Amino acid sequence: MGGNSRTTFAKRQKERARQEKQAEKAQRKAERKTQQKDQVPSAPAENPVVTYDEEGNPEGLSFHDF
C-alpha cells in the first residue's frame, strides 16, 4: 500500500501543474484581448481604383486592388 500514496501524490502534483499552466494561458489571453481593445483602429483602406475598358465599361477588380 506504500506505493499507492506516492502515485496519488504524483498525480496531484501533475494536476496542479496543469491547472497553473491553464491559468497562465488564460491570463495571457486576457492581456492580449485588452491590448487589442486598446489599440487604435487602423485607417480604412483607400477606395480601389476602377479602370475602364475601350467601351467604357468598368473592368473587374483583382485581388491586389484590395
N, C-alpha and C positions, 0 to 999 in steps of 0.2 A: 504494500500500500504506500510505501515511501515514494515510489516513482510517480504516483498519481498527483500528488500535490505539486511536484516540480513541473509537470506538463500543464497543470492548471495555471500556475504562476506564469509560465512562459506564454500561454495563451492570453492571459490578462495583460501582460506587457505588450504583446503584439497588437492586441485590440486597442490599447491606449495609444500606441504609436500611430495606428491607423486613424483614430479619431483626431489626434493632434494634427496630423498631416491634412486631414479633411478640413479642419477648422482653419488652418493656414491658407489652404487653397480658397476657401470661402472669403477670407479676409482680403486676399489679393484680388479676387474677382470684384469685391465690393469697392476696393480702391480704384480699380480700372474703370468701373462704372461711374464713380463720382468724377474721375478725371475726364472722362468723355463728356459728361454733362457740363463740366466747367469750360470746356473748350468752346471757342467762338466758332460758329458755323462758317465754313468757307464761303467765299463769294460764289454766286451761281455762275455756271458756265455761260460763256458768250453764246449768243444765238448762232446756229450753224449757218454757213454761207450757202445760199441756194443758187445753183447755177442753172442756166437755161440752155436748151439745145437750139439748133438753127431755126426751128419752127416757133420758138418762144415758149415751149413747154418746159416746166421745171423738171430737172433730172433727179433721179433718186439719190438719197443720201447714203453715204457709205459708213462703215463702222468708224472710220477715222474722223468723221465730221463731228463726233460727239466727245 
